[in-house]
Amino acid sequence: MSGIILFNKPYGVLSQFTDERQGTPRPTLAAYIDAPGFYPAGRLDFDSEGLMILTDDGRTQARIADPRFKLAKTYLAQVEGEPGDEALEALRRGVRLKDGMTRPAQSELIDDPALWPRDPPIRVRKTVPDSWLRLTITEGRNRQVRRMTAAVGHPTLRLVRWSVGEWTLDGLMPGEWRRA
């Protein structure tokens, strides 16, 4: 049986154990997780937060990360403006991006979730309201949720991956991890 680690990746942390970029080093998973033999099953952008799954089994890693398995991933997205029915319906049908149509997403407007404060906080503009969406996708293109919300006129300000398949962030603060 494979081992699974659930990790709440903080904002500004690479979703890998090393930083190959030259110059100022950036924080990596190695600063948080000391579990030899475990590797990320998928990625989460440097400027996104939330659930990462790590495993010590290659098959499990592929099953979680490979888009052909259509594992649902749910995100909480703080967006600019207040999306109306038309924008939400566009997300539900699928959005045309430069790399083609996305699969349909579950999307709904939600109340502000009770999340930890982000460090650094997002930039707040007094003249532009913001709101929160819950989006569930079954593919994993590069920066997909950010590109989808921008395509419907509501750029993402903060993005938190809440769940991957059956696993959730429930009970994990940023930088914390546990075995599943």
C-alpha positions in Angstrom: 0.0 0.0 0.0 1.3 3.4 -0.9 1.9 6.2 1.5 0.1 9.6 1.1 1.0 12.9 2.7 -1.4 15.9 2.6 0.4 19.2 2.7 -1.0 22.8 2.9 1.4 24.6 0.7 1.8 28.3 1.7 1.9 31.1 -0.7 5.4 31.6 -2.2 6.6 28.1 -1.8 7.8 26.0 -4.8 5.9 22.7 -5.2 9.2 20.7 -5.5 12.1 19.9 -3.1 14.8 21.8 -4.9 15.1 25.2 -6.6 17.1 25.0 -9.8 16.8 28.8 -10.5 20.0 30.8 -10.2 20.0 33.8 -7.8 18.1 34.2 -4.6 16.8 30.8 -3.4 13.1 30.4 -3.0 11.4 28.2 -0.3 10.7 24.7 -1.4 8.9 21.6 0.1 12.2 20.6 1.8 11.7 23.5 4.3 8.5 21.8 5.5 8.5 18.1 4.8 11.2 15.6 5.9 9.9 12.4 4.5 12.4 10.6 2.3 11.0 8.9 -0.8 7.9 11.0 -1.1 7.3 13.2 -4.2 4.6 15.6 -5.2 1.7 14.1 -7.3 1.1 17.2 -9.3 2.0 20.9 -8.9 0.6 24.0 -7.4 1.8 27.4 -8.6 4.3 29.4 -6.5 1.6 32.1 -6.0 -1.2 29.6 -5.1 -1.9 28.0 -1.8 -3.4 24.9 -0.5 -3.5 21.1 -0.8 -0.7 19.2 -2.3 -0.6 15.4 -2.3 2.7 13.7 -2.0 3.2 9.9 -2.3 6.0 7.3 -2.3 4.4 5.3 -5.1 4.8 6.0 -8.8 1.5 4.5 -9.8 -0.4 6.5 -7.2 1.5 9.6 -8.3 0.5 9.1 -11.9 -3.2 8.4 -11.0 -3.4 11.6 -9.0 -1.5 13.9 -11.4 -2.4 12.5 -14.9 -5.4 14.5 -16.4 -6.7 11.4 -18.2 -8.0 10.1 -14.8 -10.1 13.2 -14.4 -9.6 13.4 -10.6 -11.7 16.4 -9.4 -9.8 19.3 -7.8 -11.7 22.0 -6.0 -10.4 25.5 -5.6 -11.5 28.6 -3.7 -10.8 31.6 -5.8 -11.0 35.2 -4.7 -11.7 37.1 -7.8 -12.0 40.8 -8.9 -15.6 41.9 -9.2 -18.8 40.0 -8.7 -19.4 37.3 -11.3 -23.0 37.1 -12.5 -24.9 34.2 -13.9 -23.4 34.6 -17.3 -19.8 34.3 -16.1 -20.7 31.3 -13.8 -22.5 29.6 -16.7 -19.5 30.1 -19.0 -17.3 28.4 -16.5 -19.8 25.5 -16.2 -19.9 25.1 -20.0 -16.1 25.3 -20.4 -14.0 28.3 -21.4 -12.0 28.8 -24.6 -8.3 29.5 -23.7 -5.3 29.8 -26.0 -4.7 26.1 -25.7 -8.3 25.1 -26.4 -11.6 24.6 -24.6 -11.5 23.6 -21.0 -13.7 20.8 -19.7 -16.9 22.1 -17.9 -16.3 23.1 -14.3 -18.5 23.2 -11.4 -18.7 26.8 -10.3 -20.6 28.8 -7.7 -20.4 32.1 -5.9 -19.7 31.5 -2.1 -19.5 33.6 1.0 -16.0 34.5 2.2 -14.5 31.3 3.4 -12.9 31.2 6.9 -9.3 30.9 5.7 -6.0 31.9 7.3 -4.7 35.3 6.4 -2.4 35.3 3.4 1.2 36.5 3.8 1.6 38.9 2.0 -2.0 39.9 1.9 -3.7 40.5 -1.5 -3.9 44.0 -2.7 -7.3 45.5 -1.9 -8.7 48.2 -4.1 -11.5 50.3 -2.6 -13.2 50.9 -5.9 -13.2 47.3 -7.1 -15.2 44.8 -5.1 -14.1 41.2 -4.9 -15.9 37.9 -4.3 -15.2 34.2 -3.8 -15.9 31.3 -6.2 -15.7 27.5 -5.6 -14.5 25.9 -8.8 -14.1 22.2 -9.4 -12.1 21.1 -12.4 -11.2 17.7 -13.8 -8.1 18.6 -15.7 -4.9 20.4 -14.8 -3.6 22.8 -17.3 -0.9 25.3 -16.4 -2.5 28.1 -14.3 -5.9 26.9 -15.5 -8.2 28.3 -12.8 -6.5 31.7 -13.1 -6.8 31.7 -16.9 -10.5 30.6 -16.7 -11.6 33.3 -14.3 -9.7 35.9 -16.3 -11.4 34.7 -19.5 -14.8 35.4 -18.0 -13.7 38.9 -16.9 -12.9 38.2 -13.2 -9.1 37.9 -12.6 -8.1 35.7 -9.7 -6.6 37.6 -6.7 -6.0 34.6 -4.4 -6.2 30.9 -5.2 -6.5 28.1 -2.6 -6.7 24.4 -3.7 -9.1 22.9 -1.1 -9.4 19.3 -2.3 -8.0 16.7 -4.6 -10.4 13.7 -5.1 -11.4 12.6 -1.6 -8.6 14.4 0.2 -9.1 17.9 1.7 -7.2 20.6 3.5 -9.6 20.3 6.5 -7.6 20.9 9.7 -4.3 21.8 8.1 -2.8 25.2 8.5 -0.3 26.6 6.0 3.0 24.7 6.2 1.4 21.7 8.1 1.2 18.2 6.8 -0.1 14.8 7.8 -0.2 11.3 6.5 -3.5 10.2 5.0 
